[in-house]
């Protein structure tokens, strides 16, 4: 067997060890199930994204207005609905967060 | 040594197959250890591919001509930098480079997203494994770089066209771009497979998309510069199918980079975004297919091979899979947010997207039509420059204008009066420039004139944007101008980085318009002492020189250059005769005026036995702005790419819950 083939064999052993590592580390785990976000948690995540979007939009609107990209009239026509959206996003987030906390407490 | 290379590729094949099958099973059955094992296989596939690549590099460096690929693409006399770049000078090496870049991107993307989007990565792993499987199969079973032969005394050498510094870097950047598009594609598919259509796939791939898009852009500019210097026809882009193959996915990725912002800001265009990212990836496969299959004859395509059907199959699978996934998840991708006004930033982005996709598809059609025609009717038709130029003007000029208008419009809705007020100054400056250009005689080309006027509008709009932003920040914080400016850019990197990229596109447009619409050309057979005049220059043929280079005989015709009464020195153009390769290359002479951006470009078409030379000489105004645009483009991309700690903290907070949850051991 040539030296190159020995190197190839060593490489094969190394990658097999790397691939098998999760099983070697935990031969008999208490649970092997993947942890995934459940329905309420996914809703919560999406609500957090919605809140960030609404708050970022408000911030950007203020910056656009300050920089003169937006006239006073245009600013006034947009800022009201945007604030309502942001408030709605925060309310939804609070409701969902409370629900998740309650769910967690009941599970405990 | 070849055994090690073959074994390493075989390992990559096995690891990719494992990542696909075990990763798919783990995601489907919800098995944690199996998912981690599949992810490890993807990480390990990078190292096994790296070993294969190093074996090939060593083969080239040591002139190991027992490797058929090395013998076919190198020689003992080849300078060392070209021995290394010969790695990707042919089919097999190019595919190996593709696989190396793919496994590197896959390992890095999966590793960095392993916490923030753990449940997504579980589904991304089999997708990336599937792509790597396709390429490693080609390298193991169809087109191996480790085939051995009885070693000849010397190799065949490298195609002289590839013996150019730009060709050392151009393919690497191009592949970094093509292959990089696999990452957003895999994450988008992972999101669809898992049914998690929140923004995490976008957040996880934002930088990878930008890196791939930047690399593809740089790769194209390097390729254009190579064509300009090396091909010797006086241009830099000829709408060649292989050139188009890189432009098409870049245009789709440009559309995606814009439309994804609408999803981030407004939660809209979810279907459009996954469709665009799939299109960009499938087009990058198509680009590789065009370049590597030998299906088109092109000055940029250096291979003829049998991998075409495999590639076509691969593209069909990718298109069918992504279309099926989008169709399957349509209900989850629908959004309640709607476009509020046709005069708004998101509407401008939408128009920009429609124009970019229209331009992308028309170029795709022009590129594919000769092949389709040959397959269906048995005769190939040529889609020439007028077709592309027409659509570039129809879609490209409005795109240029939109680049200036878009940033001046507010999100959601703006009144027409507000819009008019915002565009007043840039429009006045642009119109004044247009009138001035007509007065200076630039009216000879209407598209050129429009391009210049629109370009001025965009540049003025960018300057106005920076000035307004800085002034607003100063008013708020009282900071001095330089600090306010730096803070403005630092706190809005993607936005202002994007504006710098827009400035680069404008420079490119000015350079292209100037060098193509206003260039001058002259041709003549000159004996020693004869002169030729073009574009204000006078060239006098002085002498013919000959010297031995490292692996070629270099013949140069030397000309004295004068402009008016100014002596501008000499310029040399000629030919290289490569002994091993038995080929002759054109070596052009270029004199750049960095102040005006103009090039004097000399081609020695024929060197006659009597010492006379047939010259073709171009004067190309503003052509250097194209290369300057490349530098500005990289600068803008770096600004947009640079991590923003505030943004990172915000995202970390947002996804901390998902991270915690996925790290909690299961109780079942």
Interface residues (C-beta under 8 A of the other chain):
Chain A: X2 X4 X5 X7 X8 X9 X11 X12 X14 X15 X18 X19 X20 X21 X22 X23 X26 X29 X30 X31 X32 X33 X34 X35 X36 X37 X41 X42 X44 X45 X46 X48 X49 X50 X52 X53 X56 X57 X60 X61 X63 X64 X66 X67 X68 X69 X70 X71 X73 X74 X77 X78 X82
Chain B: X1 X2 X3 X4 X7 X8 X11 X15 X18 X26 X27 X30 X31 X32 X33 X34 X35 X36 X37 X40 X41 X43 X44 X47 X48 X51 X118 X119 X122 X196 X198 X199 X264 X265 X266 X267 X408 X409 X410 X411 X412 X413 X414 X415 X417 X418 X421 X422 X468 X469 X471 X472 X475 X476 X650 X654 X655 X657 X658 X661 X662 X663 X664 X665 X666 X667 X668
